[in-house]
Amino acid sequence: MKAVSKTILKAGEVAIVGAGPGDPELLTLKALRFIEQADITIYDRLVSEEILDLLPKSSERFYVGKEQAKHCVPQNKINEILVEHAQNGKRVLRLKGGDPLIFGRGGEEANFLLENGVSCHVSPGITAASGCTTYAGIPLTHRGVAQSCTFVTGHTQNNGELNLPWQALSMTNQTVVFYMGVASLPIISKKLLEHGRAPKTPLALIHKGTLPDQEVFKGDLGNALELVEQHKIKPPTLIVIGEVVNELSDNKLTIPGYFKANVK
């Protein structure tokens, strides 16, 4: 018996879809099928132009991107927009960078939709920590080097504090990945050093990961701030801290995600 496809977006429904870290080839098949059905697309800042080009020509676009301390559209308004268009009988695509349930507030949006009588699909995407590090030649875990990996938001609170379990993040046999952390890197590096991380702990800054203009800057925890200043690094940038940063040789990475072997 043939399985019934679950990738059907009906009128009056919303699909909350992870667009991955940027490279359109990292989209899931499910994500692509939802994209092809959208009457209207409400999308974030980190959805790449190449992915937006996959939308139907007839699909209306509504940009609701956020930057640090600068929200184009507040979250409560985004929630209302989703409900409004669904209740007007549209097939609504909520397109979010990375994975919608990893620092993407997709859970909040799904709850709001359900509370207002709107059915929704949630489709996972490759999160930045996985996609960007792979394309940069950095394994998140590696036998004998890192037995765990922790994803952390680098967004500070309104009071400028970054309240995190710093002691746990300072364990040497793990990889720590900070999303949205460039602006708060002074706090991050200070706290990790205070809680026992060595200044020579390898660190990588991945700017525009998986995109054609991806840049990877490597240093260590002790010179992280100088690295940002020297290269004028801006968001979107992922911060990777741990011994795995130097596990694969840079000279094997010819293009993002492609390792060329030396064949005689």
C-alpha positions in Angstrom: 0.0 0.0 0.0 1.4 3.4 -1.0 2.0 5.8 1.8 0.0 9.0 1.8 2.2 12.1 1.4 2.1 14.4 4.4 3.6 17.2 2.4 0.3 18.8 1.4 -0.3 22.3 2.5 -4.1 23.0 2.5 -5.8 26.3 2.2 -6.0 27.8 5.7 -2.9 26.0 7.0 0.6 27.2 7.8 3.8 25.3 7.2 6.7 26.4 9.5 9.7 25.4 7.5 13.4 25.4 8.2 15.3 26.7 5.2 18.7 25.5 6.5 21.8 27.7 6.8 21.7 29.2 3.3 22.8 26.8 0.6 19.6 25.8 -1.3 21.0 22.3 -1.8 20.8 21.7 1.9 17.0 22.1 1.9 15.0 18.9 2.7 12.7 17.5 0.1 9.8 18.2 2.4 10.8 21.9 2.7 11.0 22.2 -1.0 7.6 20.7 -1.5 6.1 23.1 1.0 7.9 26.0 -0.8 6.3 25.0 -4.1 2.8 25.2 -2.7 2.9 28.6 -0.9 0.4 31.3 -1.6 2.2 33.7 0.7 5.6 33.4 2.3 6.5 35.1 5.5 10.3 34.9 5.7 13.2 35.9 7.9 16.5 37.7 7.3 18.7 34.6 7.1 16.7 32.9 4.3 19.0 33.2 1.3 18.0 34.8 -2.1 18.7 31.4 -3.8 16.0 29.8 -1.7 13.6 32.6 -2.2 14.1 32.1 -5.9 12.5 28.7 -5.5 9.1 30.2 -4.5 6.3 30.1 -7.1 6.1 33.3 -9.1 2.6 33.8 -7.8 3.6 33.5 -4.1 3.3 36.8 -2.2 6.3 37.6 -0.1 6.3 39.3 3.4 9.6 40.1 5.0 9.7 40.0 8.8 13.4 39.8 9.4 15.1 40.6 12.7 18.6 41.9 13.5 20.1 42.2 16.9 18.3 45.0 18.8 16.4 45.8 15.6 13.2 44.0 14.8 11.5 44.8 11.5 8.3 43.2 12.7 7.7 42.3 16.4 7.1 38.6 17.2 3.5 39.1 18.4 2.8 40.9 15.1 4.3 38.0 13.1 2.1 35.6 15.0 -1.0 37.7 14.1 0.0 37.9 10.4 0.3 34.1 10.2 -3.2 33.6 11.7 -4.8 36.4 9.5 -3.5 35.0 6.2 -4.4 31.4 7.2 -7.9 32.5 8.2 -8.3 34.2 4.8 -7.8 30.8 3.2 -4.2 31.1 2.1 -1.6 28.4 2.1 0.9 30.1 4.3 4.6 29.3 4.3 6.6 30.5 7.4 10.2 30.2 6.1 12.9 30.4 8.8 16.7 30.1 8.5 18.2 27.0 10.0 15.8 24.9 12.0 12.6 26.6 13.2 12.8 24.9 16.7 16.5 25.8 17.4 16.6 29.4 18.5 14.0 30.1 15.8 10.8 30.7 18.0 9.0 28.2 15.8 7.4 26.6 18.9 5.9 29.9 19.9 4.4 30.4 16.5 3.0 26.9 16.4 1.4 27.3 19.8 -0.2 30.7 18.7 -1.6 29.1 15.6 -3.1 26.2 17.4 -4.6 28.4 20.1 -6.3 30.4 17.3 -7.7 27.3 15.5 -5.1 27.2 12.7 -3.5 23.8 11.8 0.2 23.8 11.0 3.0 21.7 9.8 6.5 22.0 11.2 9.4 20.9 9.0 12.9 20.7 10.4 15.9 22.2 8.7 19.7 21.8 9.0 20.7 24.1 11.8 23.6 26.5 11.4 25.8 24.7 13.9 25.7 21.6 11.8 25.7 23.0 8.3 28.2 25.8 8.7 30.8 23.8 10.7 30.6 20.9 8.1 31.2 23.4 5.3 34.1 24.9 7.2 35.7 21.5 7.8 35.0 21.4 11.6 33.5 18.2 13.1 31.3 19.1 16.0 32.3 15.8 17.8 35.4 13.8 17.2 36.6 10.6 19.0 39.1 11.3 21.7 38.6 15.1 21.3 35.0 16.1 21.9 32.3 13.7 23.2 29.6 16.3 23.3 28.4 19.5 21.7 26.3 22.3 23.2 24.4 24.9 21.2 24.0 28.3 23.0 22.4 31.6 22.1 24.7 34.6 22.3 21.8 37.1 22.6 22.1 39.2 25.8 19.1 40.1 27.9 17.7 43.6 28.0 19.9 44.3 31.0 23.0 43.4 29.0 23.6 40.2 30.9 24.2 36.8 29.4 23.1 34.3 32.1 24.5 30.9 31.1 25.9 27.8 32.9 29.5 29.0 32.4 31.1 26.2 34.5 29.4 23.5 32.4 30.4 25.3 29.2 34.0 25.3 30.3 34.5 21.6 30.2 37.4 20.8 27.8 36.0 17.7 26.2 33.1 19.4 24.5 32.4 21.7 21.6 30.5 24.9 22.3 28.7 26.7 19.5 27.3 30.2 20.0 24.6 31.5 17.7 24.2 35.3 17.3 27.2 35.9 19.5 29.5 38.3 17.8 28.2 41.4 19.7 28.4 39.5 23.0 31.8 37.9 22.3 33.6 40.1 24.9 31.3 38.6 27.6 31.6 35.1 26.2 35.4 35.0 26.1 35.7 36.7 29.6 33.3 34.3 31.3 34.8 31.2 29.7 38.3 32.2 30.7 37.2 33.0 34.2 35.6 29.6 34.5 38.7 27.6 33.4 38.8 27.5 29.7 42.4 27.9 28.5 43.3 31.1 26.5 44.8 28.8 23.8 41.4 26.9 23.3 40.9 26.9 19.5 38.1 29.1 18.2 36.6 29.6 14.8 34.3 32.4 13.5 32.2 31.3 10.5 30.8 34.2 8.5 27.9 33.5 6.1 28.4 29.8 6.4 27.5 27.5 3.5 27.1 30.5 1.1 29.5 31.2 -1.8 31.1 34.1 0.1 31.6 32.0 3.3 34.6 33.1 5.4 36.3 31.2 8.2 38.6 32.9 10.7 40.5 30.8 13.2 42.3 31.8 16.4 41.9 31.0 20.0 39.8 32.1 22.9 42.5 34.5 24.1 42.7 36.5 20.9 39.0 36.2 19.8 38.3 40.0 20.2 41.4 40.9 18.2 40.2 38.5 15.4 36.9 40.2 15.2 38.4 43.7 15.1 41.2 42.8 12.6 38.8 41.2 10.1 35.8 43.5 10.9 33.6 40.4 11.4 29.9 41.1 11.4 26.7 38.9 11.8 25.7 36.5 10.6 28.6 34.7 12.2 28.7 31.4 14.1 31.3 31.0 17.0 32.8 27.6 17.5 34.9 26.9 20.6 36.9 23.6 21.2 39.7 21.4 20.1 37.7 20.2 17.1 38.4 23.5 15.3 41.8 22.2 14.3 40.9 18.6 13.8 40.8 18.6 10.0 43.6 20.1 8.0 42.7 23.4 6.3 44.7 22.5 3.1 42.2 19.7 2.4 39.3 22.1 2.1 39.2 23.4 -1.4 35.7 24.7 -1.5 33.1 24.8 1.3 32.2 21.2 2.3 34.6 19.6 -0.3 37.8 17.9 0.8 40.3 17.1 -2.0 42.5 14.1 -1.4 46.1 14.1 -2.5 46.2 11.4 -5.2 49.5 10.5 -6.7 
